[in-house]
Every structure is written in C-alpha cells, then in structure tokens.
Amino acid sequence: MISFELTKDQKALQKRLHSIALDKIRPYSLEIDAGRPGKIDKRFLEIIAQENLNAFIIPEEYGGMPLKWVTLSIVMEELGFGCAGFAGIYAQTLHAVSTILIGGSTIQKKTFLPLLLNPSGAVASFCLTEEKGGSDVSSFSTTAQLGEKGYYRLNGSKTPIINAGDAEFYVVWANTGTGRKGLAEINAFIIPRDTPGMGYGGLHDKPGLRVAPTATIFLEDLKIPSSNLVGPSGSGYLLFTQTIDRGRALVGSICVGLARAATELAIEFAKERHVRGRPIASNQGIGFTLAELATELEAARLLVWKACRRMDKHMDYTALSSMAKLFASELAVRATSQGMLILGQKGCKRPSLMDKLLRDAQMSRIIEGTSQVQKMIIATQL
Ligand SMILES: Cc1cc2nc3c(=O)[nH]c(=O)nc-3n(C[C@H](O)[C@H](O)[C@H](O)COP(=O)(O)OP(=O)(O)OC[C@H]3O[C@@H](n4cnc5c(N)ncnc54)[C@H](O)[C@@H]3O)c2cc1C
C-alpha cells in the first residue's frame, strides 16, 4: 500500500523544525552569509544539540534515536528551507556516520558515533574530493601506506571539505596502493580531530552555501592505526558508492526545501505587488510560472520520498536517489532564477533572501556529484 500522508509524529517533527528554520536558522544564516567566511557559527552547533539532530542518524545502541529515511527527508527539507548551507553541515555529518554504519566495526561505532551526541553540538566531515577533481574517484592522489606495526601513513590533501577544522572526526578516502592502481585500492579511514599530521588551509570565500564553511585539509605523514581503516582493505570504493547513494536523496530533500523557500517568496511577492492596478500574480505570464514551480516541487518531493522509502525497505535505490538529487537541484536553480525575475529590483538587493537562495542553488547542483554525474549514474541503471 502507498500512502502519501504523514503520520502524527512526522507532522509534529515537521512543524517543530519548520519553526526552528524560520525563527532561528534563516535569520542567523542571512547574517552569516553576508559576512566573511568563518568557522561554524556556535548558534548552529547549539541548534544541532538542542534539537538532537545527530541522534536522528545514530542507532539506539550508540545513544541515538534513529529516524526512518522518509522521516529524515522531512527533517532535511525543513533544514534546507531554513538554509541549505546549514543543512549541508548536517548532511556531511550524516555521510561520515553512514560510512561508519555501513562498513565500520563495532569498536569504531562505539568510539566515534557517541562523540556526535556532545551536548555542545558536534559535526563530522566526509573527505573525498581533491583539487584534481571530484567526479573521478579513481584519480585520488592521497595515499595511505601500510608501515610499521599496523600503522598507515597518510599523505595528500582534500578540498573543498565542509566542517574542516570543526569536525570531531574525519572520514578520509585514500589510495592504499603505490600509485594509481584503480578502484580496488581505495580505502576509508577515520581520523580523530587533532591527530598530529593533519592541517587546515584558510576558509574558502565562495559564492553560495557560505554558511557551510569549507577548507582544504592537509595530511602530512599522518600516522593512524590500521584499526581506523573502515571495512576490509579494498572495500572503499563500494563503501563510498553506498554512502553517497543514500546521501544523494537527502541532498535532494535539502534542494526541495530551498526551491520551496524561493517559490513561496515569489508567490507572496506576486500576490502583493501591484502593477497597473492589479497583483502581478493575476498575469498568466507570472501565474503559469508559479504553477509550474509548485507542480515541480510536488514531483521533486515525491521522487525524494520514493528513493527514501526504498531505502527503508532495503530495496535498490541507486537510480532513484540520483534522480531525486538531479531533479530537485535543477529545480532549485529554476525556482531561484524565476523567483529573482519575479521579484524584479526587490530581488536585486543585498542582503536579501532571494539573492542567497539563488547562490545556494547554483552550488547545490555541484555538491554530492554534479548534474552530469547524476545523469551518468542514472544512465548506467537504465
Ligand atoms: C560548496 C561545496 C562543498 C563541498 N563539500 C565537500 C565535502 O565536504 N567533501 C567532499 O569530499 N567533497 C565536497 N565537495 C566537492 C564536490 O563533491 C565536487 O565539487 C563534485 O563532486 C564535482 O567535482 P569537481 O568540482 O572536482 O568537478 P570535476 O570532477 O573537475 O568536473 C568538472 C566538470 O566536468 C563535468 N564532468 C566530469 N566528468 C564528466 C563526464 N564524464 N561527462 C560529463 N561531464 C563530466 C562535471 O560534471 C563538472 O561539471 C564540495 C563542493 C562544493 C561546491
């Protein structure tokens, strides 16, 4: 049976996060977006702690209160409605947790997952991309060499990395071969914060998702015990694809929230703004655009829910997850572009919500694999 109705608990959670998004996340994020790049704002760490967001992604045996994927997508949509950058901080934590949940040992889970339930708020980092490119995972130059007495030595750099410098731990992907030996030698390692040999570059000044701080991490002869290798040696590529497959649907829900924010803003403005004595919404040229956006929003959300429902049911979701991310992130770009047009000169001011949404939307179709990469994945599944 298919039901599109939310349960009482889901509605209550949605309502609570909607008011947090409107009252706290959005006002703080507009302020942060307009400023110089900085570390994660303490007020956001407080929201993560107060709302117990990390508990939603951690199993009960490690202190969490995990949600089903469909329910998590509702959470993500509201966070994305408040600010896609804030939601991105949370999404990267979720990725790091996912890798450990999928491939990690019981000791790794017991050691690292409870760190994220710190009452002061905590995040983790997922470190895959390198300067040379993020689309081709086999092009990694970061290496991990097995050395003396069961230790690996890591060398290389990862960029851009959300939560760099703020994370409790880093899930870092490296090549354990001696050169470029392909996917079979990619592996993931958990690196606790403040491990000697890890350094951070300056925070990036970027056009969108400014609320999610990004920086380069440097690994210089970083020594890590082989017990921090996630899963059996050589399983890293599969682990990566499994982690990212889950994450993409949820990044799709962040984009639904972002697109919804832009569409609602445009509808509100179009109803209020009068030109030649009537609201501009009453012109078909504007009304049709809004109707299309509202329709596509419903479609995007249903794609996300379907992908998440398949995750909950342990059914194959690779193509659907990519479809959800592709469709929702492209919709976010369309909604913010049309929204800016509808707001006219009112949208062309800084700081302004539509301006921030537009810049965030552009970057949302790059993170988590670009739109072209999503199409490549979908095509392989047809
Ligand atoms: C704000 C932000 C935050 C990020 N945070 C993180 C993070 O926390 N951790 C992390 O690991 N990564 C992170 N990333 C990296 C992100 O995942 C990559 O940017 C993304 O995967 C694309 O890689 P690239 O930018 O290196 O593009 P490239 O791989 O260099 O590709 C360049 C262009 O070529 C296209 N292209 C490549 N191959 C093909 C092909 N075969 N066919 C058609 N087109 C192709 C791409 O789609 C893209 O348009 C972040 C990125 C951004 C923008």
Ligand as a Chemical Component Dictionary entry (heavy atoms), coordinates in Angstrom:
data_LIG
# 
_chem_comp.id                   LIG 
_chem_comp.type                 NON-POLYMER 
_chem_comp.pdbx_formal_charge   0 
_chem_comp.three_letter_code    LIG 
# 
loop_
_chem_comp_atom.comp_id 
_chem_comp_atom.atom_id 
_chem_comp_atom.alt_atom_id 
_chem_comp_atom.type_symbol 
_chem_comp_atom.charge 
_chem_comp_atom.model_Cartn_x 
_chem_comp_atom.model_Cartn_y 
_chem_comp_atom.model_Cartn_z 
_chem_comp_atom.pdbx_ordinal 
LIG C1  C1  C 0 30.273 24.022 -1.543  1  
LIG C2  C2  C 0 30.888 22.679 -1.783  2  
LIG C3  C3  C 0 31.120 21.842 -0.708  3  
LIG C4  C4  C 0 31.705 20.599 -0.897  4  
LIG N1  N1  N 0 31.965 19.818 0.172   5  
LIG C5  C5  C 0 32.592 18.623 0.015   6  
LIG C6  C6  C 0 32.923 17.809 1.142   7  
LIG O1  O1  O 0 32.610 18.128 2.283   8  
LIG N2  N2  N 0 33.586 16.656 0.915   9  
LIG C7  C7  C 0 33.939 16.245 -0.338  10 
LIG O2  O2  O 0 34.543 15.189 -0.470  11 
LIG N3  N3  N 0 33.655 17.000 -1.429  12 
LIG C8  C8  C 0 32.987 18.173 -1.271  13 
LIG N4  N4  N 0 32.689 18.950 -2.382  14 
LIG C9  C9  C 0 33.147 18.516 -3.694  15 
LIG C10 C10 C 0 32.061 18.083 -4.654  16 
LIG O3  O3  O 0 31.570 16.822 -4.317  17 
LIG C11 C11 C 0 32.672 18.167 -6.045  18 
LIG O4  O4  O 0 32.811 19.548 -6.344  19 
LIG C12 C12 C 0 31.860 17.493 -7.109  20 
LIG O5  O5  O 0 31.837 16.106 -6.913  21 
LIG C13 C13 C 0 32.403 17.774 -8.515  22 
LIG O6  O6  O 0 33.777 17.606 -8.568  23 
LIG P1  P1  P 0 34.684 18.800 -9.179  24 
LIG O7  O7  O 0 34.140 20.066 -8.654  25 
LIG O8  O8  O 0 36.078 18.484 -8.848  26 
LIG O9  O9  O 0 34.432 18.771 -10.713 27 
LIG P2  P2  P 0 35.219 17.904 -11.803 28 
LIG O10 O10 O 0 35.206 16.476 -11.407 29 
LIG O11 O11 O 0 36.542 18.525 -12.060 30 
LIG O12 O12 O 0 34.306 18.121 -13.060 31 
LIG C14 C14 C 0 34.248 19.381 -13.734 32 
LIG C15 C15 C 0 33.021 19.409 -14.639 33 
LIG O13 O13 O 0 33.105 18.352 -15.587 34 
LIG C16 C16 C 0 31.928 17.571 -15.534 35 
LIG N5  N5  N 0 32.248 16.192 -15.842 36 
LIG C17 C17 C 0 33.197 15.408 -15.262 37 
LIG N6  N6  N 0 33.191 14.186 -15.829 38 
LIG C18 C18 C 0 32.221 14.191 -16.763 39 
LIG C19 C19 C 0 31.723 13.231 -17.698 40 
LIG N7  N7  N 0 32.227 12.004 -17.758 41 
LIG N8  N8  N 0 30.701 13.593 -18.525 42 
LIG C20 C20 C 0 30.174 14.841 -18.471 43 
LIG N9  N9  N 0 30.607 15.797 -17.622 44 
LIG C21 C21 C 0 31.614 15.475 -16.778 45 
LIG C22 C22 C 0 31.415 17.735 -14.124 46 
LIG O14 O14 O 0 30.032 17.424 -14.055 47 
LIG C23 C23 C 0 31.711 19.202 -13.886 48 
LIG O15 O15 O 0 30.699 19.974 -14.469 49 
LIG C24 C24 C 0 32.064 20.177 -2.203  50 
LIG C25 C25 C 0 31.803 21.029 -3.294  51 
LIG C26 C26 C 0 31.227 22.252 -3.100  52 
LIG C27 C27 C 0 30.971 23.137 -4.276  53 
# 
loop_
_chem_comp_bond.comp_id 
_chem_comp_bond.atom_id_1 
_chem_comp_bond.atom_id_2 
_chem_comp_bond.value_order 
_chem_comp_bond.pdbx_ordinal 
LIG C1  C2  SING 1  
LIG C2  C3  SING 2  
LIG C2  C26 DOUB 3  
LIG C3  C4  DOUB 4  
LIG C4  N1  SING 5  
LIG C4  C24 SING 6  
LIG N1  C5  DOUB 7  
LIG C5  C6  SING 8  
LIG C5  C8  SING 9  
LIG C6  O1  DOUB 10 
LIG C6  N2  SING 11 
LIG N2  C7  SING 12 
LIG C7  O2  DOUB 13 
LIG C7  N3  SING 14 
LIG N3  C8  DOUB 15 
LIG C8  N4  SING 16 
LIG N4  C9  SING 17 
LIG N4  C24 SING 18 
LIG C9  C10 SING 19 
LIG C10 O3  SING 20 
LIG C10 C11 SING 21 
LIG C11 O4  SING 22 
LIG C11 C12 SING 23 
LIG C12 O5  SING 24 
LIG C12 C13 SING 25 
LIG C13 O6  SING 26 
LIG O6  P1  SING 27 
LIG P1  O7  DOUB 28 
LIG P1  O8  SING 29 
LIG P1  O9  SING 30 
LIG O9  P2  SING 31 
LIG P2  O10 DOUB 32 
LIG P2  O11 SING 33 
LIG P2  O12 SING 34 
LIG O12 C14 SING 35 
LIG C14 C15 SING 36 
LIG C15 O13 SING 37 
LIG C15 C23 SING 38 
LIG O13 C16 SING 39 
LIG C16 N5  SING 40 
LIG C16 C22 SING 41 
LIG N5  C17 SING 42 
LIG N5  C21 SING 43 
LIG C17 N6  DOUB 44 
LIG N6  C18 SING 45 
LIG C18 C19 SING 46 
LIG C18 C21 DOUB 47 
LIG C19 N7  SING 48 
LIG C19 N8  DOUB 49 
LIG N8  C20 SING 50 
LIG C20 N9  DOUB 51 
LIG N9  C21 SING 52 
LIG C22 O14 SING 53 
LIG C22 C23 SING 54 
LIG C23 O15 SING 55 
LIG C24 C25 DOUB 56 
LIG C25 C26 SING 57 
LIG C26 C27 SING 58 
# 
